[in-house]
Amino acid sequence: MASSPGLDRTEPEPSEIRRRREVTRVEEIAAPIPPGINSKSQNEEWIMSFRTTNPATGEFVKEFPPQSDEEVFAALETADRLYREDWKFRPVAERARIVSRAAQILREKRDEYVEYLTLEMGKVTRFGYFEVDLVADILDYYAEHGEKFLAERSLPGEPGAKLIAEPIGVILAIEPWNFPYYQPARVAASQLVAGNVVMMKHAESVPQCALAFARLFEEAGAPEGAYTNLFCGVEQIAKLVDDFRVRGVTLTGSERAGTSVGERAGRNLKKAVLELGGSDPALILEGAPLEHAVEQVVMGRTYNSGQGCVNIKRVIVVGRTRGEEMLAALKERFAAIKVGDPKDEATQVGPLSSERALEGLLRLIEDAKAAGARIVHGGDRVDRPGFYLEPTIITDIGENNPLYQEEAFGPVLSFYVVDSEEEAIRLANATRFGLGGYVFDADVEHAQQVATRMESGMVYINSCFADSPNLPFGGVKNSGFGRELSELGIGEFLNRKLVRVAP
């Protein structure tokens, strides 16, 4: 098949690059290795690797050079100058037109953009179309609602007082590989309409997606500095967070990355929004129709090959008999899942994003088994080129099992059975994470009551998830703080200025 315009499929991997890769194993997290934990020398090879490797085949495609300090801070100067002299003064409607035009371009080029997703992170093609369409909706949402969200507001009972929404400056975003357009869009759409400018440090494994997303805004007419893609490393990110011109930081990634970036932002007295890990439980209550619950759990665990922050990760069934019935049904459904080429229309689960991600999950599965867990289905690497894991169900997971707390970022489902609803709620909350949660029950009012007792930022009832620009996204506990999407998302990096006229 011919390549899309700009889609690089180049020659075999140079021996020197291959040697570096074999010597230096890079942890693929959404953010840099925390500044201050590892020295520059330890990370030197890591920051050199912005590279496309096809997860479906394991083949190297292309490498992109990192930016120098001079390039990174020249880009910051450009962004800051644009903000101070131009962008924040433009009418909201003018900024919104550029964001809306980006949505239009994305829809016109959706095939090209989906192909980047499949090439770089192995996203199943139909899920790629879903992501592209959702991102276009997010861009349009803020373009349409931005003026309303940013309008002046009076204060009841205080004549002459009002709140004015003002941007604050350069926002540094550090984003992951699992949704290469959706994650940046949650920041860029809202903050560009708000009048801030965005500098985006994307994951090292999706450089062509990163460049393509930046082109959207350039083609839509955004001036240089409004949206800036960065190919930079650990020390450079640390220096950017330290720089006074960067006024806010947002990160989606691991706890370790969030701890580091949040700490550094705090030392510099700047706002941070952190969306970190999750161990999202699905409570199957006594009144839940099992057939529907099974369907939703399978979809919620395997969507995006299980590589989603709010994918269902733990199933907790109330009732021993119902637990046995549901486990048998899930085993049958998992056995029927089509694992394979992400471009095949029949494929339900594609490859994991990288060999390192696959190896990490295989180690977690082995550690879980060693601690007494039972593999009900799967658990092994698929015997084919690329980074494929069998859809896996694990049960008999005790409190001392590493899987009891650790997030399994792939098609690995933890399965629990309890005797009562109270036990189910306690087990759901017995984790340091608090991102998403799910409740299944025929009695919707009762399910809503249970939802109020779950320690999470989001709870979905009788469905695996519902993505929409209107719905706020974020968590509690070690899953982070702050919100993206909806009106809450645009407000995270605004100065709500009080202006009061004396009576």
Salt bridges, closest charged atoms under 4 A:
GLU13 OE2 - ARG21 NE 3.17
GLU13 OE2 - ARG51 NH2 3.36
GLU16 OE2 - ARG19 NH2 2.72
GLU27 OE1 - ARG256 NH2 2.71
GLU45 OE1 - ARG20 NE 3.16
GLU63 OE2 - ARG20 NH2 3.45
GLU63 OE2 - ARG51 NE 3.93
ASP69 OD2 - LYS239 NZ 3.11
GLU77 OE2 - ARG81 NH2 3.03
GLU77 OE1 - ARG245 NH1 2.73
ASP80 OD2 - ARG84 NE 2.73
ASP86 OD1 - ARG90 NE 2.71
GLU94 OE2 - ARG90 NH1 3.17
GLU108 OE2 - ARG101 NH1 3.79
GLU112 OE2 - ARG215 NH2 3.69
GLU115 OE2 - ARG9 NH2 2.50
GLU131 OE1 - LYS123 NZ 2.98
ASP133 OD2 - ARG110 NH2 2.79
ASP137 OD1 - ARG107 NH2 2.82
ASP140 OD2 - ARG107 NH1 2.64
GLU152 OE1 - LYS162 NZ 3.41
GLU158 OE1 - ARG500 NE 3.82
GLU166 OE1 - LYS497 NZ 3.02
GLU204 OE2 - LYS201 NZ 2.05
GLU219 OE1 - LYS109 NZ 2.93
ASP242 OD2 - ARG264 NH2 2.92
ASP243 OD2 - ARG245 NH2 2.88
GLU255 OE1 - ARG432 NE 2.76
GLU263 OE2 - ARG267 NH1 3.65
GLU275 OE1 - ARG186 NH2 3.10
ASP280 OD1 - LYS313 NZ 2.96
GLU359 OE1 - ARG25 NH2 3.35
GLU366 OE2 - LYS369 NZ 3.41
ASP396 OD2 - ARG374 NE 3.18
GLU406 OE2 - ARG432 NH2 3.28
GLU407 OE2 - LYS313 NZ 3.54
ASP419 OD1 - ARG320 NE 2.83
GLU421 OE1 - HIS446 NE2 2.63
GLU422 OE2 - ARG453 NH1 2.80
GLU455 OE1 - LYS477 NZ 2.83
GLU484 OE1 - ARG186 NE 2.60
GLU487 OE2 - ARG153 NH2 2.18
GLU492 OE1 - LYS271 NZ 2.74
